Amino acid sequence: MMHAYSELYIEKAQVALGNMLHCAVYDIGMGLSEFYSHFLHSRIAYGFGLGEPKYTVGMSGIELALEVMHFATGRYMEIVPSYSFDKSPEYWTGWAVAYYEWCRAIPFDRINELVPIDEIRDMYNPYHEADITKFVDEIDRRMQCRQEESRLARLRAYAGLSQRLLAERSGVSVRMIEQYEQRKKDINRASSSTVYQLSRALNCRMEDLLEIS
């Protein structure tokens, strides 16, 4: 199996990403998904995913977190890092997702598209006590199931909305939503107003609803 980069780096990479997410939440005070979105849009996620030593072993988790914030805001922050003997759920989340990205050589943004970072954090119990291969197997299962779903169906499920509730919030009919989700109608050919109404109801970008051919 081809891994994303050399096995020599993976343990340190896991620690770095774990500490990065812990720092983001507990020292910077940012929500996990908000910070992770900054990470995904930075050059750091791309370089980390390729195993660039600068990121995987050359920077601490705190340095990575501050670099992400600099990329997002254009300024450098000063923080007082917290230390804990007990690893936080956010630390485990970074530690685990770093391993999965390395193991399967799937980019961070693609993993997050199918299994969002908050959902991975919710897997802390019971997976933080299990062998990492159990986590990999479960993410594989979720990735496979969701690759078969339309983006609209997936985002609606993430939002915790039924088709009827989404119809009420968006003004798009239940029937139309069903047809887009089942791919009986091509959402890529939907009117911009329809896609806008759905995206607004789901609190996502319009392009997040479009299918990639």
C-alpha positions as CSV (number, residue, x, y, z in Angstrom):
1,M,0.0,0.0,0.0
2,M,1.3,3.5,-0.9
3,H,1.3,5.8,2.0
4,A,1.3,9.6,1.7
5,Y,5.0,9.9,2.9
6,S,7.8,8.1,4.7
7,E,6.8,6.1,7.8
8,L,9.8,7.7,9.5
9,Y,7.7,10.9,9.9
10,I,4.3,9.6,10.9
11,E,4.7,9.5,14.7
12,K,6.0,13.1,14.9
13,A,3.4,14.2,12.4
14,Q,0.6,12.8,14.5
15,V,1.9,14.6,17.6
16,A,2.3,17.8,15.7
17,L,-1.2,17.8,14.3
18,G,-2.7,16.7,17.6
19,N,-1.0,19.6,19.4
20,M,-2.0,22.0,16.7
21,L,-5.7,21.3,17.2
22,H,-5.4,21.3,21.0
23,C,-3.6,24.7,20.8
24,A,-6.3,26.1,18.4
25,V,-9.1,25.2,20.7
26,Y,-7.6,25.7,24.2
27,D,-5.0,28.4,23.7
28,I,-6.3,30.4,20.7
29,G,-9.9,29.9,21.7
30,M,-11.2,29.1,18.3
31,G,-13.9,26.5,17.4
32,L,-12.5,23.3,16.0
33,S,-14.3,23.3,12.6
34,E,-13.5,27.1,12.1
35,F,-9.8,26.6,12.7
36,Y,-9.7,23.4,10.7
37,S,-11.2,25.3,7.7
38,H,-8.3,27.8,8.0
39,F,-5.9,24.9,8.0
40,L,-7.5,23.3,5.0
41,H,-7.3,26.5,3.0
42,S,-3.7,27.2,3.9
43,R,-0.6,25.9,2.2
44,I,0.2,24.0,5.4
45,A,-2.4,21.3,4.9
46,Y,-1.1,20.7,1.4
47,G,2.5,20.5,2.5
48,F,1.7,18.4,5.5
49,G,-0.3,16.0,3.4
50,L,2.7,15.6,1.1
51,G,5.0,14.9,4.1
52,E,7.1,18.0,3.7
53,P,9.5,17.8,6.7
54,K,9.1,21.5,7.4
55,Y,5.6,20.8,8.6
56,T,5.5,17.2,9.7
57,V,8.7,17.2,11.8
58,G,10.1,20.7,11.6
59,M,7.5,22.6,13.5
60,S,5.7,22.0,16.8
61,G,2.0,21.9,17.0
62,I,1.9,25.4,18.5
63,E,4.0,26.7,15.7
64,L,1.7,25.1,13.2
65,A,-1.4,26.6,14.8
66,L,0.2,30.1,14.8
67,E,1.3,29.7,11.2
68,V,-2.3,28.7,10.2
69,M,-3.6,31.8,12.0
70,H,-1.0,34.0,10.3
71,F,-2.1,32.6,6.9
72,A,-5.8,33.3,7.8
73,T,-5.4,36.7,9.4
74,G,-2.1,38.1,8.1
75,R,-0.8,38.7,11.6
76,Y,1.2,36.8,14.1
77,M,-0.4,36.0,17.5
78,E,1.3,35.6,20.8
79,I,-0.2,33.0,23.1
80,V,0.6,31.2,26.4
81,P,0.4,27.5,25.6
82,S,-1.4,25.2,28.0
83,Y,0.0,21.9,29.0
84,S,-1.9,18.8,30.2
85,F,-1.0,15.3,31.0
86,D,-4.3,14.1,29.7
87,K,-4.7,14.3,26.0
88,S,-7.8,16.3,24.9
89,P,-10.3,15.0,22.4
90,E,-9.0,17.7,20.0
91,Y,-5.5,16.3,20.4
92,W,-6.7,12.8,19.6
93,T,-8.6,14.1,16.6
94,G,-5.5,15.6,15.0
95,W,-3.4,12.6,16.0
96,A,-5.9,10.2,14.4
97,V,-6.7,12.2,11.2
98,A,-2.9,12.6,10.6
99,Y,-2.6,8.8,10.7
100,Y,-5.5,8.3,8.4
101,E,-4.3,10.8,5.8
102,W,-0.9,9.1,5.9
103,C,-2.3,5.6,5.8
104,R,-4.7,6.1,2.8
105,A,-2.9,9.1,1.1
106,I,-6.2,10.9,0.8
107,P,-6.0,14.7,1.1
108,F,-7.2,16.3,4.3
109,D,-9.9,18.3,2.4
110,R,-11.3,15.2,0.8
111,I,-11.5,13.4,4.2
112,N,-13.2,16.4,5.7
113,E,-15.7,16.6,2.9
114,L,-16.9,13.1,3.6
115,V,-16.2,12.9,7.4
116,P,-16.1,16.4,8.9
117,I,-13.6,17.1,11.6
118,D,-16.3,17.6,14.3
119,E,-17.6,14.2,13.5
120,I,-14.1,12.7,13.9
121,R,-13.8,14.4,17.3
122,D,-17.2,12.8,18.3
123,M,-15.5,9.5,17.6
124,Y,-13.1,10.1,20.6
125,N,-15.3,7.7,22.6
126,P,-14.7,4.8,22.1
127,Y,-12.0,5.0,19.5
128,H,-9.3,6.8,21.5
129,E,-9.0,3.6,23.6
130,A,-8.9,1.3,20.5
131,D,-6.1,0.3,18.2
132,I,-5.7,3.0,15.4
133,T,-6.6,0.4,12.8
134,K,-10.1,0.3,14.2
135,F,-10.4,4.0,13.5
136,V,-9.1,3.6,10.0
137,D,-11.6,0.8,9.3
138,E,-14.5,3.0,10.5
139,I,-13.4,6.0,8.5
140,D,-13.1,3.7,5.5
141,R,-16.6,2.6,6.0
142,R,-18.0,6.1,6.4
143,M,-16.1,7.4,3.4
144,Q,-17.3,4.5,1.2
145,C,-21.0,5.0,2.2
146,R,-20.8,8.8,1.6
147,Q,-19.1,8.6,-1.7
148,E,-22.3,7.0,-3.0
149,E,-24.5,9.9,-1.6
150,S,-25.1,13.1,-3.4
151,R,-23.5,16.2,-1.8
152,L,-27.0,17.6,-1.1
153,A,-28.0,14.5,0.8
154,R,-24.8,14.5,2.7
155,L,-24.9,18.2,3.7
156,R,-28.6,17.9,4.7
157,A,-27.7,14.9,6.9
158,Y,-24.9,16.9,8.5
159,A,-27.3,19.7,9.2
160,G,-29.7,17.3,10.9
161,L,-32.6,18.2,8.6
162,S,-35.2,16.0,7.0
163,Q,-36.1,16.7,3.4
164,R,-39.3,18.3,4.6
165,L,-37.5,20.7,7.0
166,L,-35.0,21.6,4.3
167,A,-37.9,22.3,2.0
168,E,-39.5,24.6,4.5
169,R,-36.3,26.5,5.2
170,S,-35.2,26.8,1.6
171,G,-38.5,27.2,-0.2
172,V,-37.4,24.4,-2.6
173,S,-40.1,21.7,-2.9
174,V,-39.6,18.3,-1.2
175,R,-40.0,16.6,-4.6
176,M,-37.3,18.7,-6.1
177,I,-34.9,18.0,-3.2
178,E,-35.7,14.2,-3.6
179,Q,-34.8,14.3,-7.3
180,Y,-31.6,16.2,-6.7
181,E,-30.5,13.8,-3.9
182,Q,-31.3,10.7,-6.0
183,R,-29.6,12.3,-9.0
184,K,-32.8,12.1,-11.1
185,K,-32.2,15.8,-11.7
186,D,-28.8,17.3,-12.1
187,I,-28.2,19.9,-9.4
188,N,-25.4,21.3,-11.5
189,R,-28.0,22.4,-14.0
190,A,-30.3,23.9,-11.4
191,S,-31.0,27.6,-11.4
192,S,-28.6,29.7,-9.4
193,S,-31.6,30.9,-7.2
194,T,-32.4,27.3,-6.3
195,V,-28.8,26.4,-5.4
196,Y,-28.6,29.7,-3.4
197,Q,-31.7,28.9,-1.4
198,L,-30.5,25.4,-0.6
199,S,-27.0,26.6,0.4
200,R,-28.4,29.4,2.6
201,A,-30.6,26.9,4.4
202,L,-27.7,24.5,4.9
203,N,-25.2,27.3,5.8
204,C,-22.8,26.2,3.1
205,R,-21.3,27.6,-0.1
206,M,-23.3,27.2,-3.3
207,E,-20.3,25.3,-4.9
208,D,-20.4,22.8,-2.0
209,L,-23.7,21.4,-3.4
210,L,-22.5,20.9,-7.0
211,E,-21.5,17.4,-8.0
212,I,-18.0,16.8,-9.3
213,S,-18.0,14.8,-12.5
